[in-house]
Amino acid sequence: MSSASAYEVIIETSARTDLRRLPPEQARRVLLKIAELRHDPRPPGVRKLVGTANGWRIRVGARRVIYQILDRERLVRVTQVKPRDKAYD
């Protein structure tokens, strides 16, 4: 895929805080999955969040990465990295 079709990925402050709370190995796995969103913001297993205009989530082990896809701007905004039981509050 050419870089012209890649999305920019922004990890919001709230998600950065969530990532800092994870053990290093878990944080590394989550960051690798987030990086993959640059080339495919709707990978296999992605779920559209009900009740949101552009909210999505991917699963990374027991964690959920919550993000928005802004296709017009070619942008992915990661807003949360939470355990399943807290991801949808």
C-alpha positions in Angstrom: 0.0 0.0 0.0 1.4 3.4 -0.8 2.0 6.0 1.9 -0.5 8.3 0.2 -3.3 6.0 1.2 -2.1 5.5 4.8 -4.0 7.1 7.7 -2.4 9.2 10.3 -2.8 7.7 13.8 -3.1 10.0 16.8 -3.1 8.6 20.3 -5.0 11.0 22.5 -3.8 11.9 26.0 -6.4 9.7 27.6 -5.2 6.6 25.7 -1.6 7.5 26.4 -2.4 7.5 30.1 -4.1 4.1 29.7 -1.1 2.7 27.9 1.3 3.9 30.7 -0.7 1.9 33.2 -0.1 -1.4 31.3 2.8 -3.8 31.9 5.5 -3.1 29.2 4.8 -6.3 27.2 1.0 -5.6 27.0 1.7 -2.0 26.1 4.0 -3.1 23.3 1.4 -5.5 21.9 -1.3 -2.8 22.0 1.0 -0.2 20.3 1.8 -2.7 17.5 -1.9 -3.2 16.8 -2.5 0.6 16.9 0.3 1.0 14.4 -1.4 -1.4 12.0 -4.5 0.8 12.0 -2.4 3.2 9.8 -2.7 0.8 6.9 -6.1 -0.7 7.7 -8.4 1.2 10.1 -11.0 -1.5 9.8 -9.1 -4.8 10.2 -10.7 -8.2 10.6 -12.5 -8.4 13.9 -13.1 -4.7 14.2 -16.5 -3.7 15.7 -18.5 -0.6 15.1 -19.6 0.9 18.4 -23.4 1.2 18.6 -24.7 4.7 19.2 -21.6 6.5 17.8 -21.1 8.2 14.4 -17.6 7.0 13.9 -16.6 4.9 16.9 -14.8 1.6 16.5 -13.0 -0.9 18.7 -10.4 -3.6 18.2 -9.5 -6.3 20.7 -5.9 -6.9 21.9 -6.0 -9.7 24.4 -8.1 -8.6 27.3 -7.9 -4.9 26.2 -10.1 -2.9 24.0 -8.7 -0.1 21.8 -11.5 2.5 21.2 -10.9 4.8 18.3 -12.5 7.1 15.7 -12.0 6.9 11.9 -12.1 10.2 10.1 -12.0 9.0 6.4 -12.1 12.4 4.8 -9.0 13.5 6.8 -7.4 10.0 6.6 -7.1 10.1 10.4 -7.5 7.5 13.2 -7.9 9.0 16.7 -7.3 6.5 19.5 -9.2 7.6 22.6 -9.1 4.7 25.0 -7.2 1.5 25.8 -9.3 -0.2 28.5 -10.1 -3.7 29.9 -13.3 -5.0 28.4 -15.4 -4.3 31.6 -14.4 -0.6 31.6 -14.2 0.1 27.9 -17.8 1.0 27.3 -18.6 3.2 30.3 
